[in-house]
Amino acid sequence: MAEARAAAGDATARRRAADLAASDPEAADAAGGLDRSLFRYIWRHSKRDQILICCVVLASLPLYFASLDLPRRIVNEAIQGHAFEHGNTTSKFLVLRLQTPDWFGGAWPLFDGFDVDRFELLFGLSSMFLALVLINGAFKYWINVAKGALGERMLRRLRFQLFALILRFSPESVRQSKASELATIIRDEVEPVGGFIGDAYILPAFLGSQAATAMAFILIQNVWLGLMAAGVVGVQIVVIPRLRRELLRLGRKRQLASRRLAGRVGEVVDGIEAVHANGAEPWERAEIGQRLYGLFDLRLRIYRRKFMVKFLNNLLAQMTPFLFYCIGGYFALKGQLSIGQLVAVIAAYRDLPPPLKELIDWDQQRLDVQVKYEQVVQQFLPERLLALDANGRDEPLTGTLSVEDVWVREAHGPLVEGVSLSLPLPVRLGIVSDGSPSASALARVLAHRAVPSRGRVAVEGHDLGEWAPSALARRIAYASVEPVLFPGSLRDNIVYGLQRPPDPEAVPSSLEERRRLAEARRTGNPLQSLGGDWIDYGQAGVADAAALDALMLDWLRRIGMGEEVYRFGLLGLVDPDRHPALAGRLIEARAALRARLEADGRAHLVEPFDTARYNRQATVGENLLFGVPTTPSLIGRALAEHPVVRRVLDRRGLTPALVTMGERIAETMLEIFQGLPMGHPLFEQFSFLSADELPEYEAILARRSATIASAESHHHSWLTRTRRRWLGLERYSRADAARLIALPLAYIEPRHRLGLLDDALREAIVAARAALHEALDAAGEGGVDFYEPDSVCLAAPLRDNLLFGRINHSSADAARLVTAAITATIAAMDLTDAVARVGLDHQVGPSGRFLSGGQRASVSLVRALVRQPDLLVLDGALSPMGETRARAVLDLLLDRFGETASLVVVLPNERVAHLFDSVLEARGTTFSQPAQEDTKATPEREAAPERDKAPLDR
């Protein structure tokens, strides 16, 4: 019965796809994958443009033929004077006639032309030839640009379709595919396909018509010369493609080898930690080297075959001019061919080999691209795809949940065998794992993240497959032990499940937007702009963005991540456009914090910024800029190489002092770090340079010593002043001096304690500060957001804007006390939520690498919760949070779910199973339900002793 119902569900899906194909052929491509035929795919999506360009090609042929005939007329009529026979001193030029059949009247004169002499005729015909060359060039330019744009549009369409099909991969197909290989297909392998699409119909039509026109012209001038040219062309067309078949086979092998290489490199990058931990770098290098040798050998064989075919093709192409000169010259000497005709034939043949060669190349490219396209199609077969998001059920998941004889099989064997159960929804279901992957497999089936090999999951008798995929995505939330986060902010990742396309019919606001929409329609891409509001506030149960932020923060606090988001906010940047209320009160909060510290007798814990004073807790570079750089050219060590900064330092006489400081720092660091391994804590304490930079500074100091020794070796008295100068600043090159200046720019006296700063140097740096600001403004450089007492520094973190200074690390526990004062001030001003909203802008990094495992799990869970799903499935999602926190979150979820929504949790043991309404216990590949009295959440169970509060992962 279950198999029959599953078959019926498949039939329903196929019927939907058929209906969709009848109503929308383009959508049918997406429903069933790509068209198996490359040329049918091209014609279906670009026939209008193909026909338009081919019409332009046909329109260009008469002018092309005329350009071939003009050299004959120039030689015969103007140069040899055939137009002036019988004593005529003038001839007609630019006579226009409409040629019609004799039965229709013959030639109809349109313009009688001009009377010209011999020189005027020569110049007139030559000018016509030049004009036709320009016109034909314009035709070629337009045709090439048009087919190039067509190819790029089709490439955009193809890449988008492939990406859309990847989004429809079934879970099994995703597990069988390598992300790096799929990315390589979309990025690289379809590139030649896109380049060929513009040439698929147009190039043979354009080049073939030109070649046919040139061949017809040669035949008209002399049949024998035309037949000779046609014979050589026939050999080229027949022989060369046959010789290139081996190139196709080798190219196919090279493509597969390149794809496997990309997949293997992706595997190594994903598992780089295991490679390092096991010392397997030599093995991986050897394996990649072997693969690269295989690619090299294939490419070498391709080159040999390719250039052998090219040599033969060029040889055949040069045979025809030899025959023309030899036999055509014979005919000319015999009087059977005029000199003008011979010149025109040779000129016409000059235009014949290039299009023929390109046609042969086009045929080679066609075969090669067809192979590539077929290999791409094999990766996106319809059986690997989920059903298209067509119209389906969209009803709440309430009623009776039925699991009917569900089996899940994978390549190594079954994971779930014959599971059947019936539960009323909403429900709180616990699936107790026995350590095997069976519990996780069943949870994925219930979440519709995996399709059972046999059986079905139904709600109120309706298979889950009858729901539209978008409806299931709204009503079922799934969180696994390995949460998936994307680069962006915390907010971006949490609202990821609320993204819904805005109205595509919105009126475009600019010319560029109208152009984007037009191109999107022509290429089958989405019409919606990323600039629109994609958030479905209704699904989250809120009215606007501010309410959604409040909801996210509430959930983050309830699951134990509130303090971390608040800390992220303190380290984040305040955007006045996004956080106007907070930005408007920052100056007030700064004064309140200073007053609080003074009232508590802790004002000395923060050294405030003062435009007229050197801040001892800040670096030399920070004191010099007195602001936050906003361009890479002023950040870090690039500051020492900036031309405006160096000019100010030179004029203020600071360069020698900073170079000397750099010398002493480099010498001290080389002495301290001598023999220490990389990663030693001292490298963090002295953050001037890293271990791999030590040899560079050692070489700089060695060059300094060599320069001094060279200067001291001269004994001439007239070199005394020069020697003194060399012993000063100029013992270094400008590049070496910049490297040394970079070291003191990161120096803080109270932290590093090398005794390198005195009051005179501090005053000189403060004096140079104003000069630097003026110089940057005069140069139009900008790039620095300066510290101002009465304004917000937008480039500085929120915490720095509140402090408007630096913490005095000379005082014990200063950081903790200042942080507590900041928190108290923010709370007193009722700004805690505003600061936390800034924390939602915190970037998570690639795959969430900027967050801890517990933080990633929390973000993934909140992303599921804000969607208010009918069914929440947690497949080990709480385990990264730690024992105590995971239990607290589970209690919160059990209290939240069960009355209006369902909760399914995969449990590592049975210790908390009694808290659930129903329990399934994994037994290998089968599941059993414990006796009802053992799992019922009775009041006695709720008041269980402390052993029931055991950690989830024990």
Secondary structure, 3 states (H helix, E strand, C coil): CHHHHHHHHHHHHHHHHHHHHHHCHHHHHHHHCCCCCHHHHHHHHHHHHHHHHHHHHHHHHHHHHHHHHHHHHHHHHHHCCHHHHHHCCCEEECCEEEECCHHHCCEEEEECCEEECHHHHHHHHHHHHHHHHHHHHHHHHHHHHHHHHHHHHHHHHHHHHHHHHHHCECHHHHHHCCHHHHHHHHHHHCHHHHHHHCCCCHHHHHHHHHHHHHHHHHHHHCHHHHHHHHHHHHHHHHHHHHHCHHHHHHHHHHHHHHHHHHHHHHHHHHCHHHHHHCCCHHHHHHHHHHHHHHHHHHHHHHHHHHHHHHHHHHHHHHHHHHHHHHHHHHHHHCCCCCHHHHHHHHHHHHCCHHHHHHHHHHHHHHHHHHHHHHHHHHHCCHHHECCCCCCCECCCCCEEEEEEEEEEEECCEEEEEEEEEEEEECCEEEEECCCCCHHHHHHHHHCCCCCCCEEEEEECCEEHHHECHHHHHHHEEEEECCCCCCCCEHHHHHHHHHECCCCCCCCCCCHHHHHHHHHHHHHCCCCCCCCCCCECHHHHCCCCHHHHHHHHHHHHHHCCCHHHHHHHHHCCCCCCCCCHHHHHHHHHHHHHHHHHHHHCCCHHHEEECCCCCCCCCCCHHHHHHCEEECCHHHCHHHHHHCHHHHHHHHHCCCHHHHHHHHHHHHHHHHHHHCCCCCCCHHHHHCCCCCHHHHHHHHHHHHHHHHHHHHHHCCCCHHHHHHHHHHHCHHHCCHHHHHHHHHCHHHCCHHHHCCCCCCHHHHHHHHHHHHHHHHHHHHCCCCCEEECCCCCCCCCCCHHHHHHCEEECCCCCCHHHHHHHHHHHHHHHCCCHHHHHHHHCCCECCHHHCCCCHHHHHHHHHHHHHCCCCCEEEEEECCHHHCHHHHHHHHHHHHHHCCCCCEEEEEECCCCCHHHCCEEEEEECCEEECCCHHHHCCCHHHHCCCHHHHCCCCC
